[in-house]
Amino acid sequence: MDESKENYPSLISHSSFQEEGAGMEGSKFMREMGYNHREALSNINQNIVGASLNSYMAYEVEFKGKVVMYDKSITRKFAAQMVQHYHGEISEAKKVTSLAPNPTSLEDCTIIDVDYDDASDGQVPMFVKHTEAMLDEIDRMEEIDMEDVEEPVIDIDSSDLKDPLAVAEYIDDITAYYRETEASLFNSSCVSPNYMAHQFDINKKMRAILIDWLIEVHCKFELMDETLFLTVNLIDRFLEHQTVLRKKLQLVGLTAMLLACKYEEVSVPIVEDLVMISDKAYTREEVLDMERFMVNTLQFKLSVPTPYVFMRRFLKAAQSDKKLELLSFFIIELCLVEYEMLKFPPSLLAAAAVYTAQCSLHCFKQWSRTIEWYTNYSEDQLLECSKLMVTCHQKAGTGKLTGAYRKYSTWKFGYAAKAEPARFLLDP
């Protein structure tokens, strides 16, 4: 049963109002009952009882000295407009509501003029109070909904449960082990960012020249990505424990690449190829002697966390495409040349490379809740490293050390080096 119309004491059909509106204008219809009297619903003509409820609002509005009549279905938008008109824009309003559009039932209805201007006590009409309360409640619920909605964390391994190569069952344990290893201050896999202070015949610039050359050698032999990162790790760890003459520095680099190839590659370059690539600066025996010396110095610890092992995991969390992947690897390879980047742990370097690449491609800061969950790094924790990466990206094509830039300026690597750096990250 329809709700009582206690807030609408004046009742008239919509169609009747339009047909006889001119005759009703400016008159008071209080012929049979006073304002506080009303017929019971049972006394209303049976033609009206049972009819479908179809509510309308009819108004007389004084606008620029003329009386304008209009009607409209009661909607949320119109209710809001009605409240706005009431608080200053409508000078005079007369409201009439109808239970049924039967024009013949006018004789059974008592019609009352409601003049809101006569309310001297300043009370707000009931329908205005109800409308305001309804709008306030809707706005409050929308605010609560927006606060409660959080970006979900996606399970990036759910689609690989049937892939034995993805090792989804214990990939989290592997990642946790790598994190513990890089965080251990007493582990021999960690490289001190100040080890060059103990070298008396080489410096960080010579190291940069060596690694830039090794990037070209790595590309020429078409080796795997993990081989390059392990090569650089072996070089830094060896130089941290042993002082080296500058004329032997290239030999250290070649030997480190030979060891990394034996650890990572299926098809390993022979020693003669490495001797040839060094323009026969060293003999085969010198390479093998340095190999024995290096593995003993490192205590045969070759299973170490490099930025590569984290990079693959983080790119998966970022749901990357080929473009993002290539740009991320370009940025991280630029960091291999920079000695200052040794102060950052491998996992942070990998996360910052992905973050910087996303910013470069999308031209705005982007770091989803999913990738933050899997990297354990917030956006604020990456900004320092990311700013240095942007600086490296800006100067990648200039100077003499352009090995990585030329490598990633080819079709094979998607011209990733041509991407614009995320300069806005450098803004204070």
Phi, psi and omega per residue, in radians:
M1 nan 2.473 -3.090
D2 -1.170 2.665 -3.089
E3 -1.281 2.728 -3.125
S4 -1.118 2.578 -3.135
K5 -1.788 0.786 -3.087
E6 -1.119 -0.485 3.132
N7 -1.481 -0.063 -3.127
Y8 -2.232 1.342 -3.040
P9 -1.226 -0.318 -3.122
S10 -1.748 2.153 -3.050
L11 -2.198 2.258 3.055
I12 -2.782 2.583 -3.126
S13 -1.263 2.674 -3.127
H14 -1.108 -0.795 -3.088
S15 -1.222 -0.641 3.124
S16 -1.132 -0.645 3.128
F17 -1.092 -0.715 -3.133
Q18 -1.190 -0.654 -3.081
E19 -1.311 -0.665 -3.029
E20 -1.988 0.278 -3.074
G21 -1.063 -0.620 -3.083
A22 -1.165 -0.572 -3.124
G23 -1.336 -0.410 -3.082
M24 -1.542 -0.204 -2.977
E25 -1.113 2.167 3.022
G26 1.405 0.161 -3.106
S27 -1.929 2.855 3.098
K28 -1.945 2.144 -3.096
F29 -1.813 1.455 3.127
M30 -2.264 0.873 -2.969
R31 -1.323 -0.790 -3.001
E32 -1.880 -0.513 -3.040
M33 -2.301 2.704 3.026
G34 -1.394 3.117 -3.100
Y35 -1.110 -0.564 -3.064
N36 -1.615 0.116 3.138
H37 -1.932 2.611 -3.076
R38 -2.749 2.436 3.108
E39 -1.246 2.564 3.056
A40 -1.199 2.731 -3.129
L41 -1.078 -0.509 -3.112
S42 -1.224 -0.375 -3.132
N43 -1.536 -0.117 -3.137
I44 -1.294 2.578 -3.134
N45 -0.873 2.381 -3.089
Q46 -1.131 -0.335 3.087
N47 -1.189 -0.392 -3.135
I48 -1.580 -0.714 -3.109
V49 -1.112 2.312 3.136
G50 1.632 -0.199 3.124
A51 -1.261 2.715 -3.118
S52 -1.254 2.480 -3.120
L53 -1.370 2.218 -3.135
N54 -2.443 1.582 -2.962
S55 -1.434 2.377 3.086
Y56 -2.361 2.774 3.028
M57 -2.015 2.241 3.073
A58 -2.073 2.325 -3.032
Y59 -2.293 2.532 2.856
E60 -1.912 2.106 -3.075
V61 -2.102 2.239 3.081
E62 -1.475 2.048 -3.071
F63 -2.372 1.978 3.138
K64 0.969 0.719 3.073
G65 1.474 -0.031 3.140
K66 -2.049 2.613 3.101
V67 -1.658 2.108 -3.115
V68 -2.003 2.283 3.133
M69 -1.845 2.421 3.050
Y70 -2.668 2.730 3.074
D71 -2.388 2.790 -3.072
K72 -2.874 2.548 3.078
S73 -1.121 2.581 -3.099
I74 -1.391 1.900 3.075
T75 -2.144 2.972 -3.141
R76 -1.095 -0.719 -3.131
K77 -1.138 -0.743 -3.126
F78 -1.206 -0.605 3.102
A79 -1.081 -0.708 3.096
A80 -1.114 -0.722 3.091
Q81 -1.103 -0.654 -3.121
M82 -1.096 -0.734 3.106
V83 -1.116 -0.725 -3.140
Q84 -1.108 -0.736 3.109
H85 -1.087 -0.699 -3.080
Y86 -1.099 -0.616 -3.060
H87 -1.493 0.352 2.994
G88 2.678 -0.397 -3.027
E89 -1.641 -0.422 3.100
I90 -1.789 2.117 -3.130
S91 -1.436 -0.524 3.139
E92 -2.636 2.273 -3.137
A93 -2.375 2.448 3.081
K94 -2.220 2.164 -3.020
K95 -1.907 2.358 3.087
V96 -2.379 2.379 -3.129
T97 -2.190 2.575 -3.060
S98 -2.141 2.461 3.024
L99 -1.503 -0.516 -3.110
A100 -2.625 2.554 -3.090
P101 -1.483 0.588 -3.101
N102 -1.572 1.915 -3.076
P103 -1.223 -0.299 -3.093
T104 -1.419 -0.143 -3.051
S105 -1.670 0.266 -3.083
L106 -1.091 -0.555 -3.082
E107 -1.201 -0.376 -3.108
D108 -1.592 -0.010 -3.064
C109 -1.911 2.450 3.049
T110 -1.693 2.217 -3.015
I111 -1.979 2.286 -3.062
I112 -2.261 2.342 3.002
D113 -1.361 2.337 3.076
V114 -1.974 1.984 -3.106
D115 -1.907 1.830 -3.068
Y116 -1.269 -0.322 3.140
D117 -1.283 -0.312 -3.126
D118 -1.387 -0.147 -3.098
A119 -1.303 1.724 -3.085
S120 -1.448 -0.276 -3.087
D121 -1.465 -0.017 3.076
G122 1.311 0.231 -3.135
Q123 -1.305 2.493 3.113
V124 -1.497 2.326 3.121
P125 -0.974 2.678 -3.046
M126 -1.105 -0.697 -3.085
F127 -1.169 -0.517 3.083
V128 -1.206 -0.720 3.108
K129 -1.077 -0.777 -3.138
H130 -1.105 -0.714 -3.114
T131 -1.166 -0.766 3.114
E132 -1.098 -0.729 3.130
A133 -1.118 -0.686 3.130
M134 -1.124 -0.776 -3.139
L135 -1.155 -0.694 3.104
D136 -1.101 -0.702 -3.137
E137 -1.176 -0.703 3.114
I138 -1.113 -0.784 3.122
D139 -1.093 -0.697 -3.141
R140 -1.133 -0.721 3.137
M141 -1.168 -0.633 3.109
E142 -1.152 -0.691 3.103
E143 -1.128 -0.721 3.118
I144 -1.112 -0.722 3.139
D145 -1.104 -0.720 -3.140
M146 -1.164 -0.600 3.134
E147 -1.264 -0.607 -3.071
D148 -1.352 -0.412 -3.074
V149 -1.330 2.126 3.076
E150 -2.172 2.591 3.126
E151 -1.152 2.190 -3.099
P152 -1.277 2.682 3.043
V153 -1.582 2.127 -3.065
I154 -1.483 2.411 3.038
D155 -1.415 1.785 -3.030
I156 -1.366 -0.145 -3.111
D157 -1.817 -0.055 -3.063
S158 -1.130 -0.533 -3.118
S159 -1.438 -0.110 -3.080
D160 -1.944 0.279 -3.079
L161 -1.118 -0.502 -3.129
K162 -1.683 0.078 3.124
D163 -1.747 1.894 -3.096
P164 -1.165 -0.437 -3.138
L165 -1.306 -0.341 3.130
A166 -1.433 -0.232 3.138
V167 0.723 0.862 -3.085
A168 -1.083 -0.444 -3.084
E169 -1.153 -0.591 -3.080
Y170 -2.340 0.432 3.076
I171 -1.157 -0.572 3.106
D172 -1.163 -0.615 3.102
D173 -1.183 -0.666 3.112
I174 -1.116 -0.801 3.134
T175 -1.107 -0.702 3.114
A176 -1.105 -0.664 3.109
Y177 -1.133 -0.745 3.113
Y178 -1.084 -0.671 3.128
R179 -1.166 -0.719 3.100
E180 -1.119 -0.646 -3.120
T181 -1.171 -0.787 -3.116
E182 -1.264 -0.414 -3.124
A183 -1.469 -0.246 -3.106
S184 -1.335 2.106 -3.135
L185 -1.271 -0.344 -3.071
F186 -1.778 0.090 -3.117
N187 -1.480 2.425 -3.080
S188 -1.252 -0.171 3.125
S189 -1.399 -0.272 3.132
C190 -1.412 2.399 -3.108
V191 -1.854 2.275 3.098
S192 -1.278 2.351 3.129
P193 -1.318 0.007 -3.120
N194 -2.094 0.304 -3.030
Y195 -1.164 -0.410 -3.099
M196 -1.145 -0.302 3.112
A197 -1.171 -0.354 3.140
H198 -1.584 -0.118 3.115
Q199 -1.573 2.249 -3.078
F200 -1.754 -0.288 -3.065
D201 -2.037 -0.139 3.110
I202 -2.240 2.851 3.127
N203 -2.461 3.138 -3.067
K204 -1.170 -0.473 3.098
K205 -1.190 -0.688 3.082
M206 -1.138 -0.675 3.077
R207 -1.056 -0.750 3.137
A208 -1.085 -0.714 3.118
I209 -1.110 -0.744 3.138
L210 -1.081 -0.835 -3.076
I211 -1.222 -0.637 3.079
D212 -1.071 -0.680 3.082
W213 -1.186 -0.699 3.129
L214 -1.144 -0.531 3.058
I215 -1.084 -0.689 3.096
E216 -1.198 -0.713 3.109
V217 -1.107 -0.774 3.117
H218 -1.013 -0.733 3.131
C219 -1.218 -0.646 -3.122
K220 -1.164 -0.682 3.115
F221 -1.446 -0.074 -3.141
E222 0.939 0.926 -3.123
L223 -1.528 2.950 -3.132
M224 -1.288 2.718 -3.104
D225 -1.068 -0.736 -3.100
E226 -1.107 -0.432 3.122
T227 -1.125 -0.721 -3.134
L228 -1.129 -0.779 -3.104
F229 -1.176 -0.659 3.095
L230 -1.202 -0.618 3.097
T231 -1.034 -0.830 -3.135
V232 -1.135 -0.674 3.114
N233 -1.102 -0.743 3.129
L234 -1.126 -0.672 3.131
I235 -1.104 -0.864 -3.090
D236 -1.136 -0.716 3.137
R237 -1.173 -0.633 3.115
F238 -1.213 -0.763 -3.137
L239 -1.185 -0.416 3.090
E240 -1.187 -0.515 -3.069
H241 -1.823 -0.305 -3.081
Q242 -2.299 2.382 3.018
T243 -1.440 2.465 -3.028
V244 -2.304 2.438 3.024
L245 -1.330 2.641 -3.072
R246 -1.111 -0.504 -3.141
K247 -1.308 -0.216 3.094
K248 -1.813 -0.004 -3.071
L249 -1.148 -0.699 3.116
Q250 -1.155 -0.596 3.076
L251 -1.116 -0.672 3.074
V252 -1.082 -0.729 3.131
G253 -1.134 -0.769 3.122
L254 -1.112 -0.723 -3.120
T255 -1.184 -0.688 3.094
A256 -1.086 -0.677 3.106
M257 -1.203 -0.619 3.097
L258 -1.116 -0.769 3.110
L259 -1.128 -0.747 3.136
A260 -1.108 -0.653 3.100
C261 -1.142 -0.726 3.125
K262 -1.137 -0.495 -3.126
Y263 -1.461 -0.624 -2.981
E264 -1.898 -0.635 -2.943
E265 -1.496 2.703 2.994
V266 -1.482 -0.783 3.091
S267 -1.893 1.943 -3.029
V268 -1.676 2.344 3.040
P269 -1.083 2.476 3.127
I270 -1.354 2.817 -3.079
V271 -1.066 -0.645 -3.120
E272 -1.080 -0.593 3.100
D273 -1.143 -0.685 3.124
L274 -1.215 -0.636 3.074
V275 -1.122 -0.692 -3.137
M276 -1.172 -0.696 -3.104
I277 -1.194 -0.382 3.096
S278 -1.576 0.200 -3.122
D279 1.063 0.633 3.085
K280 0.992 0.637 3.097
A281 -1.285 -0.378 -3.124
Y282 -2.334 2.785 3.114
T283 -1.657 2.949 3.118
R284 -1.073 -0.713 -3.125
E285 -1.133 -0.638 3.123
E286 -1.152 -0.659 3.116
V287 -1.140 -0.769 -3.118
L288 -1.207 -0.629 3.091
D289 -1.136 -0.727 3.117
M290 -1.175 -0.564 3.105
E291 -1.108 -0.807 3.121
R292 -1.114 -0.715 -3.137
F293 -1.141 -0.675 -3.082
M294 -1.234 -0.794 -3.105
V295 -1.173 -0.560 3.081
N296 -1.244 -0.659 3.098
T297 -1.111 -0.703 -3.135
L298 -1.498 0.010 3.129
Q299 1.007 0.599 3.084
F300 1.035 0.403 3.122
K301 -1.586 1.681 -3.125
L302 -1.913 -0.248 3.108
S303 -1.522 1.563 -3.049
V304 -2.251 2.684 3.101
P305 -1.384 1.974 3.042
T306 -1.784 2.910 3.077
P307 -0.986 -0.437 -3.083
Y308 -1.123 -0.765 -3.070
V309 -1.117 -0.566 3.078
F310 -1.394 -0.587 -3.099
M311 -1.037 -0.778 -3.126
R312 -1.093 -0.702 -3.137
R313 -1.185 -0.747 -3.079
F314 -1.267 -0.614 3.074
L315 -1.123 -0.622 3.082
K316 -1.164 -0.697 3.104
A317 -1.159 -0.541 3.119
A318 -1.416 -0.043 -3.114
Q319 0.908 0.911 -2.993
S320 -1.331 2.722 2.946
D321 -1.799 -3.088 -3.071
K322 -1.134 -0.607 -3.107
K323 -1.147 -0.795 3.110
L324 -1.153 -0.673 3.141
E325 -1.086 -0.830 -3.109
L326 -1.151 -0.720 3.131
L327 -1.160 -0.649 3.101
S328 -1.109 -0.748 3.126
F329 -1.223 -0.585 3.059
F330 -1.073 -0.791 -3.118
I331 -1.152 -0.723 -3.112
I332 -1.229 -0.538 3.086
E333 -1.263 -0.530 3.010
L334 -1.088 -0.600 -3.136
C335 -1.257 -0.432 3.123
L336 -1.078 -0.556 -3.117
V337 -1.313 -0.469 -3.025
E338 -1.506 2.084 3.138
Y339 -1.141 -0.562 -3.103
E340 -1.124 -0.379 -3.107
M341 -1.308 -0.125 3.120
L342 -1.184 -0.261 -3.128
K343 -1.328 -0.218 3.121
F344 -1.725 2.405 3.086
P345 -1.163 2.722 -3.092
P346 -0.985 -0.681 -3.112
S347 -1.157 -0.659 3.121
L348 -1.210 -0.658 3.077
L349 -1.052 -0.766 -3.135
A350 -1.141 -0.787 -3.140
A351 -1.124 -0.726 3.137
A352 -1.164 -0.597 3.108
A353 -1.140 -0.745 3.104
V354 -1.141 -0.752 3.141
Y355 -1.095 -0.798 -3.140
T356 -1.121 -0.694 3.114
A357 -1.133 -0.714 3.088
Q358 -1.080 -0.740 3.126
C359 -1.134 -0.647 3.133
S360 -1.166 -0.698 -3.085
L361 -1.337 -0.684 -3.041
H362 -1.706 -0.156 3.098
C363 1.102 0.400 3.004
F364 -2.740 2.816 -3.105
K365 -1.191 2.257 -3.123
Q366 -2.479 2.120 3.137
W367 -2.699 1.696 -3.022
S368 -1.269 2.868 3.137
R369 -1.193 -0.541 3.127
T370 -1.143 -0.850 -3.111
I371 -1.238 -0.535 3.049
E372 -1.148 -0.623 3.129
W373 -1.134 -0.780 -3.058
Y374 -1.410 -0.420 3.110
T375 -1.579 -0.385 -3.052
N376 1.127 0.424 3.105
Y377 -2.203 2.292 3.037
S378 -1.465 2.957 -3.128
E379 -1.104 -0.660 -3.136
D380 -1.139 -0.594 3.136
Q381 -1.209 -0.355 -3.079
L382 -1.651 -0.243 -2.956
L383 -1.093 -0.724 -3.116
E384 -1.055 -0.858 3.141
C385 -1.177 -0.673 -3.109
S386 -1.133 -0.649 3.108
K387 -1.111 -0.689 3.080
L388 -1.136 -0.633 3.109
M389 -1.147 -0.685 3.100
V390 -1.106 -0.683 3.095
T391 -1.096 -0.750 3.090
C392 -1.102 -0.680 3.135
H393 -1.120 -0.680 -3.109
Q394 -1.128 -0.671 -3.078
K395 -1.739 0.220 -3.050
A396 -1.096 -0.654 -3.086
G397 -1.539 0.005 -3.130
T398 -1.912 2.913 3.124
G399 1.397 -2.903 -3.076
K400 -1.698 -0.403 -3.080
L401 -1.641 1.458 -3.056
T402 -2.094 0.423 -3.100
G403 -1.051 -0.875 -3.130
A404 -1.169 -0.652 -3.128
Y405 -1.129 -0.790 3.132
R406 -1.178 -0.607 3.111
K407 -1.106 -0.784 -3.078
Y408 -1.593 0.213 3.024
S409 -1.747 0.195 -3.120
T410 -1.793 2.865 3.134
W411 -1.102 -0.618 -3.108
K412 -1.036 -0.595 -3.117
F413 -1.875 0.467 2.968
G414 1.100 0.384 -3.126
Y415 0.887 0.673 -3.086
A416 -1.090 -0.523 -3.121
A417 -1.177 -0.280 -3.124
K418 -1.434 -0.139 3.141
A419 -1.138 2.541 -3.139
E420 -1.289 2.353 3.091
P421 -1.137 2.686 3.116
A422 -1.444 1.274 -3.046
R423 -1.125 -0.458 -3.110
F424 -1.122 -0.315 3.088
L425 -1.222 -0.352 -3.141
L426 -1.444 -0.184 3.130
D427 -1.169 2.452 -3.134
P428 -1.201 nan nan
